[in-house]
Amino acid sequence: MPGALARLIFVAIVVTIYFKIVSFVYRDSKWRGMNTTLWTLFAVLAPVLGLIVYMYMRGDRMRRY
């Protein structure tokens, strides 16, 4: 049973990180006025690669008032 508990904790951590990445990309792209749907979809389909590409592409772009 200890192995099953360790797997469960590992899966919970991975799922939490996945949702944190997706929610960060969504909130940050919305705040910066970028295409929220496109970036969120990219983060959902490829979370780590999506985050890396998003961080590179966002640059210093800020939303305009």
C-alpha positions as a printed Julia matrix, in Angstrom:
65×3 Matrix{Float64}:
  0.0    0.0     0.0
  2.79   2.57    0.54
  3.53   2.45   -3.18
 -0.08   3.24   -4.01
 -0.07   6.23   -1.68
  3.15   7.54   -3.22
  1.66   7.21   -6.73
 -1.47   9.02   -5.63
  0.55  11.89   -4.15
  2.68  12.07   -7.3
 -0.39  12.23   -9.55
 -1.94  14.9    -7.32
  1.22  17.02   -7.56
  1.42  16.64  -11.35
 -2.25  17.54  -11.8
 -1.85  20.57   -9.51
  1.17  21.81  -11.47
 -0.73  21.28  -14.74
 -3.68  23.4   -13.59
 -1.36  26.07  -12.15
  0.42  26.4   -15.51
 -2.84  26.63  -17.45
 -4.39  29.14  -15.05
 -1.23  31.28  -15.03
 -1.12  31.44  -18.83
 -4.85  32.28  -18.97
 -4.71  35.05  -16.35
 -1.46  36.56  -17.58
 -2.45  36.58  -21.25
 -5.78  38.17  -20.35
 -4.04  40.84  -18.24
 -1.59  41.6   -21.05
 -4.33  41.82  -23.69
 -3.07  38.85  -25.68
 -5.15  36.18  -27.4
 -6.35  34.33  -24.3
 -8.05  31.45  -26.12
 -5.03  30.63  -28.25
 -2.49  30.72  -25.42
 -4.7   28.79  -23.01
 -5.33  26.1   -25.61
 -1.6   25.86  -26.26
 -0.95  25.52  -22.52
 -3.65  22.85  -22.18
 -2.29  20.74  -25.04
  1.42  21.1   -24.21
  1.77  22.56  -20.7
  5.55  22.75  -20.27
  6.31  23.67  -23.88
  3.33  26.03  -23.91
  4.58  27.82  -20.8
  8.09  28.17  -22.19
  6.89  29.51  -25.55
  4.39  31.81  -23.85
  7.03  33.27  -21.52
  9.3   33.9   -24.5
  6.59  35.42  -26.72
  4.97  37.64  -24.13
  8.08  39.74  -23.71
  7.34  43.01  -21.97
  3.96  43.48  -23.61
  1.55  45.2   -21.25
 -2.12  45.94  -21.7
 -3.05  49.34  -23.0
 -5.67  51.45  -21.25
